[in-house]
Amino acid sequence: MCLVALLIAVYFLTFSGYAISRDEWFLFDATESIARHGTMELNYEFDAYPPQTLDEVRPPSVDAEPLQPVLAAPLFLAAQALPGIGLAHTVWLFNILVTALTAGVLYAYGLARGYPTPTAAGVALMFGLGTIAWPYSRTFFREPLFTLLGLLSAYLVLRVRLHLAAGDRPWGWLVALAVVLAGALLAKEVALLLLPALVIEALPSRLELIRLTRRRFLGVLLGVLILSAALIIVWYLVDRLFDLPQRYEIVRRWQQANENLSELSVGVRGYLFSPGRSLWLFSPVLLSGFAAWPYLIRRRRWRELLLTLAVVVMFVVGYAAVRGPDRWTGGLGWGSRYLVPVTPFLALWLLPVVQGVIEPSAARWKRIAVAPVCMLSAAIQIAAVWVHIDRGYYATLEAEGIAARDAVWNIRWSPIPVTFDLINEVDPDLVWQYVIGTAWLLPALCLLQAGIALGWALWWWHRGVESRRALLLTAASLLISTVLVLGGGLIAIREDTRYWGNFRPARDLLDAFEPRLEPDDVIVLNDFTYSEFFMNYYKRREPEVYTLPQSPGERSSPELEPVIESANPEVLIHPSNTLVLADLAQRHDRLWLVINSSAFIPWSVRPVEHYLARHYFPVSEVGSSDLARAILFDMTPAPAPIGTEWPALSSGATFGESLRLVGLDIPGGTVRPLGDVLPVSLLWETVAPVPQDYTVALFVVSADGTLVAQRDSYPVNSFEPTQSWRPGALHRDNHGLQLPDDLPPGTYELWAAVYWWPEPDQRLPVTGPAGAALGDHVILTTIAVR
């Protein structure tokens, strides 16, 4: 317990709380979907999979095994329920807890093998602070969870074997083993690579020691059947349960391995010896394990030797074969991410080494030899957590013109020397370095937690005698302190600049429009700009949030030219976005578009907003800044913006000397329910040059002249200013008027007026089709509210 609490404190001190790879965002997105909707759909990361057909218009499920999102969902739900902490921040605690628990299992494994407590604790610390397990505790990759479950599976096999040898009935251990093995498969499909090691751990020391009675034989047979059933259920049902096509296809993996056999040596050499991915180079403390070989061979402890060797061979050869010469590196990461599960098994070789070092009779040279290796290994991991792998190492490669694939085999451009060079040049990649305000609180709490854990460890060291009461007191105090430290730290880092946490317009926008949301609404992010902000701070289960791919006509800044420039707004939007919006219009009545620009930013284009304004009905807008806006659209399809479709209701009124209102359409008719949005599509004709950019105002007025609803906007939600209209041109202009929920049933009039915004009280005079003066507005039609 003290060991796990201490490592949690260290890992939280070096906490990142942010992804280094989009794979992590995919897993977080699946976690959000599992927690809120029971699916694994990628809503926030939908922009990574733009649909090409109507069959692909729904967000796909994550292409990953389901266990990690399922197990991380409670963290997400806790953050959703508790104020003051970020969702993504909290979920990123997952691998901190998992890696610390892995060290705890390694400690228990050492004790089960008969090594004393100091030896087991020392090896667990060497694993936790001297291997790549530490840097990967900062990520949301699947490898740390699979590492825990893989090691735990081997430990449970050991416990089953020991109980059988003692003549006991290990039913509980067998059930736990079945659950953990199934979990390992659900965490990563490569769990099958562990089977040879598990068989080695299961074999008895001597075959003649197995004296099976009929009852014991039936028990063992039942245990095998339980394990087999768990594997079959996982293998055959998980694809259907979690909608994960082609995830658990052993035949396809076998075919991939066969295709890559001729170049198998590339990956094998890379995992073992390359400067950029070598297992030993990034965790040099594990090299000390080879010093245990003579001892293990002399003592004929073949199981301890062969189990680890089997894991190393199976994972190195397996990944090299399946991934092939082009994909064996595993993408972004410190060392080889694929070999993280191997590290605790290699740490098992350290048990006799540490035992030999801490013995009072140990030669001094042994201690002198091991200490520098441990310090070097810890220093390498500290460098990894200090320098951001992407913005530090890979950015340096790009600046130097070095291809990442070539750097793998070049010691000069290995991540280790490059990262050490960058330590004094970059800010540390620690979450409390990105926070405004109370950043100091997190490291202070971590030091406090480490002090508590070390204090209890020293107390138990000197006490020596265990008691149930003291054990419970220790566990309770460490658990409470851990929860308080993690909770306090999460509160301290809430305003994380990487998530726009300190950007007041975004925070104000979320606060302003959340109370106006309805469960059946849908929120659409114009592009990825605010997706991470919503991932961390949006805490409502409904409405769902979707991120659209960036449109080719979008302009991110005045310096960047759009991919497409055209006077036709229909070609500026990404074609996939039109499919998505059409699908959402069929499933939702209201859509909120969140965008980081406005008409008052002169270089902005906003193709998605323009498309929505042309094809649906803009209702209202929330936001106090041009850089963070939410526009509400009624998703009733509007008449075609281009074409000869004539309005159902004619008008013929002329405003001033330039604008004639041909007529209007009200899709769905003029009888509306309470609280509904009244969609009004106006058709304008320019009869003369327009001297100003006029505002169009629509009013819903009761019989006694009381104003009950109003909307004022430039035409087409400000995208088509009237001053740009050419004489003789026709323009569709859509408006949505929100009718109050408490509006008394009855008949109401729909009015229209036009004015210049500096003089809102000076409306343009209106004349009827015959030239009669109508005043400063025209009555378009009557509305019946039921």
N, C-alpha and C positions, 0 to 999 in steps of 0.2 A: 504493500500500500504506500509506504513512504517513497519507494522507488518510482512508482507510477505518478504520484503527486509531484515529486521533484521534476520529473521529465515534462509533465504538463506545464509546470512553471517555466522551465527553460524554453519549451516550444512556444508558449504563449508570449514570452519575451521577444522571440524572433518571428512572431506571427506576421503573415503577409495580408491575409484576408482578401486576396485579389488573385485573379487567374493569370497564369503565364501562357496558357494555351486555350484556344477556342473549345477544345475537347472538354475542358473543365466547365465552360459556360453551358455546353450541351448537357452535361450531367446535372448542373444546377437547375437548368430549365426543366429537365425531367423530374427533379426533386420537387420543384414548385408544382408541376402538374400532378404528381402523385399525391402531394399533400392537399391540394385544393380540389382536384377533380377526379382522382383515381385513375389517371391515364399517364402516359409517358410522352405526351406530345411536346414538340418544341415550338412554343408560342413566341417566346422572346427571341429565339434564334431562328424564327421562320425565314428571315431574310437570307439565311444561308442556303435555303432550298426553294428558290423561286419556282412556282409551278409553271409547267408548260402547257398543261391541258386541264380540263375541268375535273378529271379523275384525280389530279394531284393537288387540288385547291385547298384541301385541309392540311394542317401542319403534320409532318411525319413524326413517327415515334423515334426516340433516340436510338442510334445504332450502337447500343452497349448493353451489357448484362444489367438486369434490373435491381440487384440487391442493394447496391450503394444508394441509389435514389430512395429506395424503400426505407432503409435504415436511417438515412439522413432526414427523412420527412419529419420525425418528431422534433428535431432541432429547428426546422423551418416553422413548424406549428407553434413552438414555444416562442420564437422571435415574433411571429405574427400576433400572438396574444399579449406579449409584454411590450409596453411602450418604451421608447428611448433606445432601442437596439436595432441594428440593421439585419435584414434577412440574410443577405449574402455573407456578411461578417459572421453571423452565427453558424451558418452551414459550413463555413470554412474551418470551424473548430473540429469538424468530424475527424479529419486525419490526425489532428493533434491527439485526440483521445484514443484513436485506433493505434497509433504508433506507440504511445505510452503503454497501452495494454499489451501490445506485442512484446515490449521489453519485459512486462510482468509475466507473460507466458514463458518467455525465454528463461527467466529466473526460476519459475516453477519447474521447467524442464530440467534445468541443471540440478535442482534438488532431487527430482525423481530419478535422475541418473546416479544419485549417491554422492554428489559433490556438496561440500559444506556451504553454508549461507554466504560467507564473504566471497567465495569463488563465484557462486551463481550471481550475486549482486554485481560483482565486478564485471562479469561478462555482459550482463544486461546493460550496464552503463556504457561499456565499450561499444555495444551495438547501438544504443540510443544516441550517443554523442560522437561516435567515431565512424559512422557509416553513412551512406547516402539516405538512410532512413530519415535522418534529421531534416535535410532539405525537402524531402518529399512529404514530410508532415505539414508543410506550409501550403500544399497543393490540395486540389480536390480530384486528383487522379484515382483510379480504382486500385492501383497496385498496393498501396498500404493496407487496404481492407483485405485483399486477397492474401497478403503476407501474413496478417493476423490469423486468418482462417486456415491457411495452409500449415502454419506452425502449430496451431491449436489442434488440427487434425492429427498430426504426428504425435503430439503430446497425449491426446486421448487414446490413440492406439497403444502407446506405451502403458498407460494406466490400465487398459483392458488386458494387455498381456500380463502385467504384474498381478492383477487380480486373479486371472485364470491360473497362473503359476502357483498362487497361494491357495487355490481351491475355492475361491469366492465366486459369486454370481454377479458379474459386472453389468447388470441390466441398465442401470442409470447411465453408466459410462458408454454403453453401446448406443442407447438412444441419443445421448449428447453427440456421439461420433457421427451418427446418421444425420443429425440436424446440421452439424458443422460441415460435413462433407457436401451435403446438398447446398449449404450456403456458399461454400467455396466455388461450386459450379455456377451458382447464380451470381457470384462476384466476378469471375472470369472463366471463360470456357477452357482455359489452359489448365484447369484443375486436374485434368486427366494426366498431366505430366508428373503429378505427385504420386501416382499409384505405385510405381516401383519402390519409392522410398517408404511408403506406408507398408508395403509388403515386407520390406527388410525390417522395419520396426516391429511388425507383427510376429515375425518368426521367433520361435522359442530358442533359448540358448542351446538346448539339446532336445532332439526330437523325442527321446525316451522319457522326457519329463512330462509329455502330454499323455496323460492316462484318462481318456474320456470314458466316463460312464455313459449309459444310454441317455440319462437326463441331461448331462452336461453336453453330450453331442447334439441333442435336440436344441439346447440353448444356444450353442454356437451356430447351428444351422439357422435358427430363428434370427440371430443377430446378422448373419450374412444376408438373409432374405430382407431384413429391414434396410440394410445398406443398399442392397440392389434395388429395392423398391424406390428408395429416395432418389437414386441416380436416374432410374427410368422416368420417374415423375418429372424431375427437372429437365431431363433431356428431351422428352416428347411433348410436354405440356407448356413449357415456359414461353416458347414462341407464340403460342396461341393466347396464353393468359395476358401477356404484356405486348402483343402485337410487335414482335421483333423478328421480322422475316430474315432468314438466312443467317441467324446468329449462331445457332447450335447445329452446324452441318459438318459432322466429322468427315464425311466422304469428300466434301469440297476442300477441307483442310488437308486431307491426305493427298489429294490431287495437287494442291499447291506445293506441298513438300516434295512430291515426286518431280515436279517441274523444276524445282530449284536445287535438286541434289547435285547437279554438276558444278554449281557455284556455292556449295555449302560452306566451303572453307572461308569465304569472305566474311560471313557473319561470325563464324567461330573464332577466327583470328581477331575480328573486331571486338567481340565481347571480352576476350581474354587479354589481348595485347595492344590494341590500338590506343594511341595517346588521347583520343577524344571520347572513347567509350569503355575503356578497360575497367572491368570490375575491381581489379586490384589497385589500379592507379587512383580511383576515386574513393576507395575505402581501404587504404593500405594496412590498417590494423588487422584486416582479415588475413593478410599474408602470414601473420604470426601463427595462424592455425596450422600451417604446414609443419611447424616445430613440434606439433603433437603427434605426428605420424609415427616416429620411432617408438614413442611411449605406447601408443595404441597397438602397434604391431607386436611389441614385446609382450604386452599384457593380453594379446589375442582379443582385443575389444573390437572385433571386426565390424560389429553393427554400427558403432559410433563413427568408424571410418567410412564405411560403405554408404550409410544413409545420406550423409552430406554429399558424398561424391555422386550418388545417383541423382540427387536434386540438381547439382551443378551441370552434369552431363545432359540430363533430360531438358533443362531449360535452355542451355546454350545451343545444343543441337536442334531442339524443337523450334525455337524462335528463329534460328538461322535458316532452317529449312522452310518454315511456313512463310516467313516475311521476305525471304529472298535477298539478293545482293543490293537491292535498291531501297528496301524499307526496314532493314534490320536495326537501324539506329534508333527508331522509335520516336522521332520528332523532338520537340523541345523538351529539355530536361537536363538534370545534372548527372552526367554519366549515363548509364543505360537504365532507363526506366523499366524496361522489361525484366531486368534482373534484380529489382528490389526484393521480390519474394525469396530470392536465394540468400540474401544477406543474413537472416537469423539462423539459417541452417549452417552457413559457414561459421557463424559465431559459436556454434556448438563445439567446433574444433578448438575454440579458445579455452574451453573449460579446463582440460588438463594443463594447458600452458599457464593460465592464471593460478591454478592450484600449485604448480611447481614454483611459481614466482613468489607467492605469499607464504609458503612454508618457511618456518624459522631457519631451517637448514639450507634454504635455497642459496645457490651461488650468487655472488654480487653481480657478476657479469650478466646473468639472466635478467635481473631487474634493470640494469643499465641498458640492455638491448631492447626491452619491451617499452620502457617509458618514452623514448623519443618517437617510436612508431605511433604510440597512442596520441602523443601531442601533435604530431604531424597530421594524423588522420582527423583529429578534432579541428585543427587549423583549416584544413581543406573544407570541412563542412561549414565552419564559420564564414569562410570566404563565400561559400555558395549562398548562405542566407543573407549575406551583406550586400552582394551585388546582384541586381536583377538580371536573370539569364538572358532575357530578350533585349531589353534596352541597354544592357551592358555588353555581354559577350557577343551576341549576334549582331548588334549594332556596330561593334568594332570590326567584325568580319566584313560587314557590308561596306563600311567606310574604307577599309583596306583593299576591297575588291577580291576578297578570298571567299570561294564557294564553301558552304558549310560541309559539303561532302568531302572536299579536299582537306579541310581542316581536321577531319577525324584522324587522318594518318600523319599529320604534321605536328610534332611536339611543340614547335614554336607557337602554333595557333590552337593548341589544346585549350579547353576551357579553364584548366587550372592555372597555367602561367598568365593567361590573359586576364583572368579574374583577379589574381593577386596584383597585377599591374594597375587595375582599375580601382582598387580599394580606396586609395587616397584621392581619386579623381571624381568619384560619384557619391551622391548621398546614399546612405544605407537604405536598403529596400525593406524597411520595417514599418509596419502600419502606423505606429505612433509618430513617424517622421512625416506622414502625409496629413496629419490631423491638425485642425485649428482649435486652439483653446486648451483643453485639459489633457493634452497628450502625455504629460508626465505621469498621470495616474496609472496607466497600464504598466510601465516598467516598475513603478513603486509597488504595485500589487503583486507582480511576479516575484520580486525579491522577497516580499513578505511571505508568499506561498512557499518559496524555496526554503526560507528560514524555518517555517513551521514543519515542513517535511524533514529537513535535516535535524531539527530538534527532536522530533519523535524517533528518528532513526538512531540518534545517539542515546536517547533514553532507553530504547529497547536493547541497544548494544551493551550498555552497562548493566541493565536489569537482568538480562539473560534468561529469566524465568517467565514463561507465558502464563497469562491468566485471561479468562474469558472476558472479565469486566474491563481489563486494560485494553484488550484487543478491540472490543466494541467501542470504547471511548476513543481510541486512536482512529478507527475507521470513520466514526461519526464526525470527529473534528476535521479530519482530512477531507471528507466529502463536503462538509459545509463550507470549509475554507475554499475548496476548489470551485464550488458553485458561486460563492460570493466574489472570488477573484475574477472568474470568467465573466460574470455578469457585470461587475464594476468596470472591467476592462472594455467590454463591448459598449457600455454607455460612454466611456471616455473617448472612444474612437468613432462615435456616431457621425461626426461631421468630417468624413473622409473626402478629401479633394478628388480622389480618383473616381468616386461615384457622384460627383457634383454635390456632395453633401454640404459644402459651404456656399453653394451658389443660390443666393436668396431668391432670385426669380423662379427657379425650379421648385424650391421648397414652398414658396408662396402659391405657386400654381397648384401644386398637389393639395395644399390645405384648402384652397378656394374651390376646386372643382370636385373633390371627393364627396362633400355633402350633397352635391347635385346629381350624383350617380344613381342609377337605378339598376337592379340586379340583371335585367335583360339587356342592358347596354353592352357595347363593346368598345374597347379603347384600342386605337390604332396609332402606333408610333410612326411618324413620317419616314424615319430611317433609324439607324443605330445610335444616333446622338444621345438620346435619353434612355436607351434600353437598360443600361447598367444602373442608372438612377432609379428606375422603376423596380429593377430586380432587388435593390437593397432597401427601398423605402416605401414601396406601394404594398399595403398590408390588407387590402380587401380581398376576400375570396372571389367576389364577383364585382364588377364585370371582368372578363378576361382581357388580357393585353396581347396584342400581336405587333410584331415589328415587320415593317415592309422593307424590301430591298430598295436601295437608293435608285431613284429614277435617273435615266441618262440625261434628262434635261435639267437636273438639279445642279445648283451651284453652291458649293460648301463655303466659299469665301470669295472675296473680290479678286484674289490672285489666281484662282483656279477657274479655268474655262469649263463649261459643261461638255459632256460627250456629244450631245446633240443640241443644235440651235435651230429653232424653227418658229415661224409665225403661227403654225398649227398646234394648238395646245395638246391635241390628242396624241401626238407622236412624242411628246416630252416625257410622258409617264412610262414607267417600266411596264411592258405588256403583262407581266405576271400580276402586277398590282390591280389591273382592271379585272382579272379573273377573281382575285381574292375579294375585292370590294363587291363584285356582283354576288359572290357567294354569301358574304356577310349581310348584304342587303336582303337576301332571302331568309336569313335566320334571325335578324335583329331589326328592330324598328328605329333604334337610335345608335349613332356612332359618334364617338369623340375622337377627333384627330389632334394629336399632340405634335407640335412643330416648333422649331427653334428659329423661325424667321417670320417676317410680316411684310405687308405692303409698304411699310415705312423704312424698310431696308432696301435701298434702291437697286442693289445688284441681285436680290433674291428672285427666284423663279417660282418655286413652290408648285411643281406639277401635280402632286397628289391633291393638294387643296383645290387647285384650279379644276381638276377633273371632277372632284366631288361637288364643287359649286355648279358645274355645268350639268351634271347628271342626277343630282339629288338636291336636297333643300337645306341650305344653311339656316340654323335657328338662332344661335347665340354664341358668344365667345367669352372665355374666362382667361384672365391673365393680366398682370399689371406691367408686363415687359414685352417688348418685341421679340425677345430671345426665348420666351417660354409662354406658349399660347395653347389653349385647348378649344377647338371649335366643335360645336355640337351640330350634327347633321341629322335631319330626318331622312331615313333611307327609303322613302317612297320613290320609285323611279320617276324621273321628270321626263317631259316630252323631249324629243331629240333636239339638241342645241343647233344642229345643222340640218336643213331639209325644208320641206314644204308643208310640214304638219301645221294646220291652221288651228287657232285656239277654239275651244268649245264655246267660250263666252266672248262675244265681241264687245268692243268699247268704242273706239274711234275718237276718244278724247285727246286733245292736243295740249301739251304743257309748254307754256311760253311760245316761242316761235320755232322750236327745233325738234321737239320730241312728240311723237304720236303713239299712243298706246293702242295697238291693233286689237288686243284682247288678252284673255287670260285662260288658263286651265287650272282646275282644282282637282287633282287626281284623288279618287275616292269619293268625290261629290261634296255637296255643301251641307250635308247633315253629319255632324261630328259629335263624338262622345266627350264627356268632361275630361279635362286634362290632356286632350289630344293635341297634336301639332297640326295646324292648318297649312297644307302645302299650297303655295300660290306660284304659278309659273306665268310671268308676264312676257308678252311679245311686243318689243318696241320697234318703231321705224323712225329713222332719222329723216326729217323732212327739210332740214337746213343745217348748215354748220353749227356745231354746239360751242358756245363761247366759254363754258365752264365745265368743271367736273362736278356734276350734280349728284345729290344724294336722293335715293328713292325711299320713301317712307310709306309703310302700310299700317293701317289701324283697324282694329276690331272695336266697334262702338255699339253700345246698347241703345235701346229705343229712346232713353232719356238723355242721350248724348254723353254717357259716361265711357271713358276710354278703358277697355278691359285687356287689350293686348296691342303691342306695337313692335315694329322692327324697322330700323333705319340702317341703310347700307348703300355703299356705292354698288352699281350693277355688278352682278355675278360675283358678289362678295368681294368687291374692290378690284377684280381682275380686268374689268373692261370699263375704264373711265370714259364718261360720255364725251369728253373733249376729243377722244380718238375715233369717235364714230363718224363714218363718212355718210354724206347724204344718200338716201335710198337704201341703206343697209338695214337688215333686220337683226335683232338681238334678243335672244332668250335670256330671261333674268329670273332666277328662282329664289324664293323666300319661304322660310318656315316660321309661322307665328305660333308660339306656345300659348295654348288656352289654359287659363287657371283651373286648378283642380276644384276650386269652390265656386266656379262660375255658375250662376243660377241658370237652369234650363230656359230656353226661349229663343227669340229671333234677334240676330245682330247684323249690323251692316259692316261691309268691308270697304274701307276707304283707301285711296291712294293719293299721295302728294309728292312733289318734287321741290327741292330747295338746294341752295348753295350753302355749304357747311358754315362759312363765317357768318351767314345771316339766316339762321334756322327759322326765324319768325317771318321771313320774307319769302313765302312760297311762290313758285311760278303760277301765274294765272292759268286757269283751265277753261278750255272752250269745248263744247260738244261737237259731234259730227256735223251739225248744221250751222255751227258758228256761234251758238248761244253761249254766253258767259256762265260758267258753273261755279265761280269762286276760286278758292285756293286748293280745292280737292275734288275728287270725283268718287261717287259711290259705284263700286264695281259690281257688287252683288250682295245678297243677304245670306247669312249663315244660320242654320238651325242647330242649336246645341241641345242634345238629349241626355 
